[in-house]
Amino acid sequence: MFLALLVTSCTPATSGSPTPASIGLVCTGSSIGTLTRAESELSVVINKAGEVSGSFTNNGTVFAANGKAAVSEDARARTLVVSQLTLSLDSTVAGRAGITASMGAVRTGVGLVGALGSSGNLNGVLDEKGAFTGTFRGLQGTYRTLMGCGVS
């Protein structure tokens, strides 16, 4: 003898997941100066509050990228929509080195401290097709920056 039970759910069906708290944005393209063109890549995380963090690479130099974005929520598509980026960039790397020597009770040492890198900013707009158009200002000048972007 078998006993079969039919179990039904009492929770209402949902129409999908909520808007995410953050999105990843990856852009590739180039920065163009008067006589130069350099490969550029932006990889950042953007939250609902518009806070941005990640990295920007231009001509092989990697910058920490932090700043703000204009963000709105698209409830129908359940996603965040980014329309503008304002980022501060910093590629500074600091280091220390030291050496000590001892001769009997006498101890002597030499140390070095250094920092290398630069800072700048990246500002621009992102259209509905994922095209970023902006300006990269760095140590060596100002460059028009064009990149194609997608959500990662």
C-alpha positions, 0 to 999 in steps of 0.5 A, a space after each residue: 500500500 502506497 500513500 501519495 501526497 500532492 504538495 503545492 507551493 504557497 509562495 507566489 511566483 516571482 517574475 525574475 531576479 531583482 536588479 543586481 547590487 553592482 555590475 562589472 564593466 569591461 571596455 577596450 579601445 584606444 586613446 588618441 593624441 595628436 601624434 599617438 594612438 595607444 591601446 586602452 582597457 577599462 575594467 571596473 565594478 559599479 554599484 547602485 550608488 554610483 561608486 566605481 573601482 577597478 583598473 584602467 590600462 593605457 599603453 601598458 601602464 596600469 592605473 588604479 581607477 576609482 570614482 563615480 558613475 551616473 547610474 540608473 536602474 532599469 527595472 524591466 531589464 533588471 539591470 543597472 544603466 551607466 551613462 557617465 564615468 568620472 574616474 581618478 587614476 593612480 599608477 604609483 608604486 612605492 617600495 623600500 629596500 635596506 641592507 644592514 651589516 655587522 662587525 662585532 658590536 658595530 652595526 650599520 645600515 643603508 635604506 632606500 625608499 622610492 615611488 614611481 608612477 603617475 596619476 590622471 583622470 578619465 571622464 566620459 559618457 557611455 551610450 546605450 550601445 556600449 560606446 564610451 567616448 571620453 578624455 584621458 588626462 595623464 602625465 604626458 598629455 590629454 587623449 581622446 578615448 574611444 572604447 567599446 564596453 560590455 557587462 562582465 
